Amino acid sequence: MLAPNADLENAHLLAERLRSRLSEHLFEHIGRITASFGVAAYGAGETKDAFILRADNAMYRAKLSRNRVEQAA
């Protein structure tokens, strides 16, 4: 998901809110689910591939312990 005009802190808060709501919701037929998110802020002059890679790496770090949000370095 892209959050234009959101800084890293606000993007983290948005992802945390989504993660929390998803884990609290009881879905019909499947029950509860968890979600892991990687959050990154686009850096000036950064390529889109580098930006996506940083967010992807943060997501994989989040998945190591599941149901959490990790910020990119």
VMD Tcl script that builds the backbone (N, CA, C; Angstrom):
set m [mol new atoms 219]
animate dup $m
set s [atomselect $m all]
$s set {name element resname resid chain x y z} {
  {N N MET 1 A 0.852 -1.155 0.000}
  {CA C MET 1 A 0.000 0.000 0.000}
  {C C MET 1 A 0.904 1.226 0.000}
  {N N LEU 2 A 0.517 2.231 -0.729}
  {CA C LEU 2 A 1.233 3.497 -0.705}
  {C C LEU 2 A 0.410 4.511 0.077}
  {N N ALA 3 A 1.079 5.292 0.887}
  {CA C ALA 3 A 0.410 6.319 1.688}
  {C C ALA 3 A 1.064 7.666 1.372}
  {N N PRO 4 A 0.646 8.299 0.268}
  {CA C PRO 4 A 1.240 9.577 -0.117}
  {C C PRO 4 A 1.116 10.612 1.012}
  {N N ASN 5 A 2.141 11.406 1.156}
  {CA C ASN 5 A 2.179 12.483 2.152}
  {C C ASN 5 A 2.243 11.997 3.594}
  {N N ALA 6 A 2.479 10.695 3.798}
  {CA C ALA 6 A 2.639 10.175 5.158}
  {C C ALA 6 A 4.131 9.999 5.428}
  {N N ASP 7 A 4.596 10.487 6.564}
  {CA C ASP 7 A 5.982 10.234 6.922}
  {C C ASP 7 A 6.093 8.825 7.489}
  {N N LEU 8 A 7.303 8.401 7.809}
  {CA C LEU 8 A 7.522 7.033 8.270}
  {C C LEU 8 A 6.727 6.721 9.532}
  {N N GLU 9 A 6.687 7.657 10.455}
  {CA C GLU 9 A 5.947 7.438 11.709}
  {C C GLU 9 A 4.460 7.241 11.448}
  {N N ASN 10 A 3.864 8.087 10.612}
  {CA C ASN 10 A 2.434 7.946 10.321}
  {C C ASN 10 A 2.136 6.694 9.504}
  {N N ALA 11 A 3.031 6.323 8.602}
  {CA C ALA 11 A 2.854 5.087 7.843}
  {C C ALA 11 A 2.925 3.884 8.782}
  {N N HIS 12 A 3.836 3.937 9.746}
  {CA C HIS 12 A 3.940 2.868 10.742}
  {C C HIS 12 A 2.645 2.777 11.557}
  {N N LEU 13 A 2.123 3.911 11.983}
  {CA C LEU 13 A 0.872 3.915 12.746}
  {C C LEU 13 A -0.288 3.351 11.929}
  {N N LEU 14 A -0.349 3.689 10.654}
  {CA C LEU 14 A -1.396 3.157 9.781}
  {C C LEU 14 A -1.282 1.643 9.662}
  {N N ALA 15 A -0.078 1.152 9.416}
  {CA C ALA 15 A 0.127 -0.294 9.302}
  {C C ALA 15 A -0.207 -0.994 10.614}
  {N N GLU 16 A 0.176 -0.403 11.730}
  {CA C GLU 16 A -0.125 -0.990 13.039}
  {C C GLU 16 A -1.633 -1.042 13.278}
  {N N ARG 17 A -2.333 0.004 12.884}
  {CA C ARG 17 A -3.789 0.031 13.025}
  {C C ARG 17 A -4.434 -1.080 12.185}
  {N N LEU 18 A -3.969 -1.235 10.958}
  {CA C LEU 18 A -4.486 -2.298 10.090}
  {C C LEU 18 A -4.183 -3.678 10.670}
  {N N ARG 19 A -2.948 -3.872 11.125}
  {CA C ARG 19 A -2.550 -5.147 11.713}
  {C C ARG 19 A -3.429 -5.506 12.904}
  {N N SER 20 A -3.638 -4.529 13.765}
  {CA C SER 20 A -4.438 -4.739 14.962}
  {C C SER 20 A -5.894 -5.069 14.619}
  {N N ARG 21 A -6.475 -4.307 13.710}
  {CA C ARG 21 A -7.878 -4.530 13.325}
  {C C ARG 21 A -8.060 -5.900 12.681}
  {N N LEU 22 A -7.111 -6.285 11.838}
  {CA C LEU 22 A -7.201 -7.594 11.200}
  {C C LEU 22 A -7.134 -8.718 12.230}
  {N N SER 23 A -6.225 -8.602 13.180}
  {CA C SER 23 A -6.057 -9.679 14.164}
  {C C SER 23 A -7.225 -9.754 15.148}
  {N N GLU 24 A -7.959 -8.662 15.306}
  {CA C GLU 24 A -9.108 -8.654 16.219}
  {C C GLU 24 A -10.402 -9.111 15.551}
  {N N HIS 25 A -10.445 -9.047 14.229}
  {CA C HIS 25 A -11.683 -9.360 13.508}
  {C C HIS 25 A -11.872 -10.873 13.372}
  {N N LEU 26 A -13.086 -11.322 13.556}
  {CA C LEU 26 A -13.424 -12.736 13.382}
  {C C LEU 26 A -14.051 -12.898 12.000}
  {N N PHE 27 A -13.294 -13.503 11.080}
  {CA C PHE 27 A -13.761 -13.701 9.716}
  {C C PHE 27 A -14.600 -14.974 9.636}
  {N N GLU 28 A -15.708 -14.870 8.930}
  {CA C GLU 28 A -16.580 -16.025 8.748}
  {C C GLU 28 A -15.813 -17.121 8.010}
  {N N HIS 29 A -15.957 -18.332 8.436}
  {CA C HIS 29 A -15.369 -19.537 7.841}
  {C C HIS 29 A -13.884 -19.735 8.149}
  {N N ILE 30 A -13.142 -18.682 8.453}
  {CA C ILE 30 A -11.703 -18.886 8.698}
  {C C ILE 30 A -11.252 -18.424 10.080}
  {N N GLY 31 A -12.074 -17.659 10.761}
  {CA C GLY 31 A -11.705 -17.198 12.093}
  {C C GLY 31 A -10.791 -15.988 12.068}
  {N N ARG 32 A -9.806 -15.997 12.945}
  {CA C ARG 32 A -8.892 -14.859 13.062}
  {C C ARG 32 A -7.668 -15.068 12.184}
  {N N ILE 33 A -7.106 -13.956 11.717}
  {CA C ILE 33 A -5.892 -13.998 10.913}
  {C C ILE 33 A -4.876 -13.028 11.502}
  {N N THR 34 A -3.653 -13.162 11.058}
  {CA C THR 34 A -2.611 -12.208 11.436}
  {C C THR 34 A -2.036 -11.602 10.163}
  {N N ALA 35 A -1.320 -10.504 10.320}
  {CA C ALA 35 A -0.688 -9.839 9.182}
  {C C ALA 35 A 0.636 -9.241 9.623}
  {N N SER 36 A 1.594 -9.270 8.726}
  {CA C SER 36 A 2.895 -8.655 8.965}
  {C C SER 36 A 3.114 -7.582 7.910}
  {N N PHE 37 A 3.666 -6.454 8.322}
  {CA C PHE 37 A 3.860 -5.319 7.428}
  {C C PHE 37 A 5.295 -4.823 7.497}
  {N N GLY 38 A 5.819 -4.423 6.356}
  {CA C GLY 38 A 7.091 -3.724 6.274}
  {C C GLY 38 A 6.802 -2.296 5.831}
  {N N VAL 39 A 7.345 -1.333 6.547}
  {CA C VAL 39 A 7.065 0.080 6.273}
  {C C VAL 39 A 8.361 0.790 5.908}
  {N N ALA 40 A 8.308 1.570 4.829}
  {CA C ALA 40 A 9.476 2.338 4.396}
  {C C ALA 40 A 9.019 3.700 3.910}
  {N N ALA 41 A 9.870 4.694 4.097}
  {CA C ALA 41 A 9.628 6.028 3.550}
  {C C ALA 41 A 10.523 6.190 2.337}
  {N N TYR 42 A 9.963 6.709 1.273}
  {CA C TYR 42 A 10.720 6.926 0.041}
  {C C TYR 42 A 11.758 8.011 0.262}
  {N N GLY 43 A 12.982 7.707 -0.076}
  {CA C GLY 43 A 14.066 8.674 0.071}
  {C C GLY 43 A 14.321 9.433 -1.221}
  {N N ALA 44 A 14.630 10.704 -1.119}
  {CA C ALA 44 A 14.903 11.534 -2.295}
  {C C ALA 44 A 16.030 10.906 -3.116}
  {N N GLY 45 A 15.791 10.747 -4.397}
  {CA C GLY 45 A 16.795 10.186 -5.286}
  {C C GLY 45 A 16.861 8.672 -5.275}
  {N N GLU 46 A 16.069 8.028 -4.446}
  {CA C GLU 46 A 16.058 6.570 -4.351}
  {C C GLU 46 A 15.298 5.988 -5.548}
  {N N THR 47 A 15.780 4.883 -6.071}
  {CA C THR 47 A 15.044 4.234 -7.151}
  {C C THR 47 A 13.826 3.518 -6.576}
  {N N LYS 48 A 12.830 3.324 -7.412}
  {CA C LYS 48 A 11.636 2.619 -6.926}
  {C C LYS 48 A 11.992 1.198 -6.522}
  {N N ASP 49 A 12.916 0.567 -7.225}
  {CA C ASP 49 A 13.315 -0.797 -6.870}
  {C C ASP 49 A 13.986 -0.848 -5.502}
  {N N ALA 50 A 14.837 0.126 -5.197}
  {CA C ALA 50 A 15.503 0.179 -3.890}
  {C C ALA 50 A 14.483 0.423 -2.781}
  {N N PHE 51 A 13.533 1.298 -3.039}
  {CA C PHE 51 A 12.469 1.599 -2.072}
  {C C PHE 51 A 11.638 0.351 -1.767}
  {N N ILE 52 A 11.230 -0.345 -2.810}
  {CA C ILE 52 A 10.421 -1.547 -2.636}
  {C C ILE 52 A 11.221 -2.636 -1.932}
  {N N LEU 53 A 12.487 -2.768 -2.267}
  {CA C LEU 53 A 13.341 -3.766 -1.624}
  {C C LEU 53 A 13.469 -3.506 -0.124}
  {N N ARG 54 A 13.629 -2.241 0.267}
  {CA C ARG 54 A 13.718 -1.921 1.704}
  {C C ARG 54 A 12.427 -2.269 2.430}
  {N N ALA 55 A 11.286 -1.953 1.814}
  {CA C ALA 55 A 9.993 -2.290 2.427}
  {C C ALA 55 A 9.816 -3.806 2.491}
  {N N ASP 56 A 10.214 -4.501 1.437}
  {CA C ASP 56 A 10.098 -5.955 1.384}
  {C C ASP 56 A 10.972 -6.619 2.450}
  {N N ASN 57 A 12.202 -6.127 2.609}
  {CA C ASN 57 A 13.083 -6.672 3.644}
  {C C ASN 57 A 12.502 -6.456 5.038}
  {N N ALA 58 A 11.895 -5.301 5.269}
  {CA C ALA 58 A 11.260 -5.031 6.566}
  {C C ALA 58 A 10.095 -5.985 6.784}
  {N N MET 59 A 9.324 -6.268 5.727}
  {CA C MET 59 A 8.206 -7.191 5.856}
  {C C MET 59 A 8.710 -8.590 6.231}
  {N N TYR 60 A 9.779 -9.044 5.600}
  {CA C TYR 60 A 10.309 -10.369 5.924}
  {C C TYR 60 A 10.828 -10.424 7.363}
  {N N ARG 61 A 11.409 -9.331 7.857}
  {CA C ARG 61 A 11.812 -9.287 9.270}
  {C C ARG 61 A 10.588 -9.378 10.163}
  {N N ALA 62 A 9.494 -8.717 9.780}
  {CA C ALA 62 A 8.262 -8.769 10.569}
  {C C ALA 62 A 7.698 -10.184 10.593}
  {N N LYS 63 A 7.818 -10.896 9.484}
  {CA C LYS 63 A 7.270 -12.250 9.396}
  {C C LYS 63 A 8.049 -13.240 10.257}
  {N N LEU 64 A 9.277 -12.910 10.634}
  {CA C LEU 64 A 10.063 -13.828 11.454}
  {C C LEU 64 A 9.384 -14.103 12.791}
  {N N SER 65 A 8.715 -13.108 13.340}
  {CA C SER 65 A 7.998 -13.335 14.596}
  {C C SER 65 A 6.494 -13.179 14.420}
  {N N ARG 66 A 6.038 -12.870 13.207}
  {CA C ARG 66 A 4.631 -12.820 12.817}
  {C C ARG 66 A 3.818 -11.750 13.538}
  {N N ASN 67 A 2.800 -11.294 12.821}
  {CA C ASN 67 A 1.807 -10.360 13.362}
  {C C ASN 67 A 2.448 -9.107 13.955}
  {N N ARG 68 A 3.287 -8.458 13.158}
  {CA C ARG 68 A 3.945 -7.246 13.640}
  {C C ARG 68 A 4.270 -6.311 12.478}
  {N N VAL 69 A 4.700 -5.100 12.818}
  {CA C VAL 69 A 5.104 -4.101 11.832}
  {C C VAL 69 A 6.586 -3.809 12.058}
  {N N GLU 70 A 7.354 -3.828 10.973}
  {CA C GLU 70 A 8.786 -3.494 11.033}
  {C C GLU 70 A 9.061 -2.319 10.107}
  {N N GLN 71 A 9.876 -1.406 10.566}
  {CA C GLN 71 A 10.294 -0.271 9.750}
  {C C GLN 71 A 11.580 -0.603 9.020}
  {N N ALA 72 A 11.669 -0.129 7.786}
  {CA C ALA 72 A 12.892 -0.304 7.000}
  {C C ALA 72 A 14.000 0.566 7.559}
  {N N ALA 73 A 15.223 0.112 7.369}
  {CA C ALA 73 A 16.386 0.872 7.823}
  {C C ALA 73 A 16.627 2.069 6.927}
}
mol reanalyze $m
mol bondsrecalc $m
mol representation Tube
mol addrep $m
